[in-house]
Amino acid sequence: MLGKIGARLGLKIGEKAAAELVPIAGAAGGLTLNVLFARYFQLLAEAHFTIRRLERKHGAKVVCEEYERIRNPRFL
């Protein structure tokens, strides 16, 4: 696969070199996915615990009502 990509780019990549690059490409792909998932779940946790803090401070009912008000702007 990498050999075909290299051929399209005008590079001469041997089969051995291409085979040696496969684990590196896999590691880079895995790293990218891990970073994306970590960022997503970090933001999700931050939002969750912010809402929990607001519920403790102002009450769950008030937070829920405010969320509904924001979600449905026609009722402003």
C-alpha positions in Angstrom: 0.0 0.0 0.0 2.7 2.5 1.0 4.6 1.4 -2.2 1.6 2.5 -4.3 1.3 5.8 -2.5 5.0 6.4 -3.0 4.8 5.5 -6.7 2.0 8.1 -7.1 4.2 10.7 -5.4 7.1 9.8 -7.5 9.1 8.2 -4.7 10.8 4.8 -5.0 10.1 2.9 -1.9 11.2 -0.7 -1.8 8.9 -3.4 -0.4 11.2 -3.9 2.6 11.1 -0.2 3.5 7.4 -0.1 3.0 6.9 -3.1 5.2 9.1 -1.4 7.9 6.9 1.7 7.8 3.7 -0.2 8.5 4.2 -0.4 12.3 5.2 3.2 12.4 2.0 4.2 10.5 -0.1 2.1 12.8 1.5 3.6 15.9 0.9 7.1 14.5 -2.7 6.2 13.8 -3.2 4.7 17.3 -1.6 7.8 18.9 -4.0 10.1 17.0 -7.0 8.1 18.0 -5.9 8.0 21.6 -5.4 11.8 21.7 -8.8 12.4 20.1 -10.6 10.1 22.6 -8.7 11.5 25.6 -9.6 15.1 24.6 -13.3 14.2 24.0 -13.7 12.4 27.3 -11.8 15.1 29.1 -14.3 17.7 27.8 -17.2 15.5 28.5 -16.1 15.0 32.1 -15.5 18.7 32.5 -19.0 19.5 31.4 -20.5 16.7 33.6 -18.8 17.9 36.7 -19.6 21.6 36.0 -23.3 20.7 35.8 -23.0 18.7 39.0 -21.4 21.6 40.7 -24.2 23.9 39.5 -26.8 21.5 40.7 -25.3 21.4 44.1 -25.1 25.1 44.3 -28.5 26.1 42.8 -30.5 22.9 42.8 -31.1 20.3 40.1 -34.5 21.7 39.2 -33.2 25.2 38.5 -30.4 23.9 36.4 -32.7 21.7 34.4 -35.2 24.5 33.9 -32.4 26.8 32.7 -31.1 24.2 30.3 -34.6 23.8 28.8 -34.9 27.5 28.5 -31.6 27.7 26.6 -32.4 24.7 24.5 -35.7 26.1 23.4 -34.9 29.8 22.5 -38.5 30.5 21.3 -39.6 30.5 25.0 -37.2 33.4 26.0 
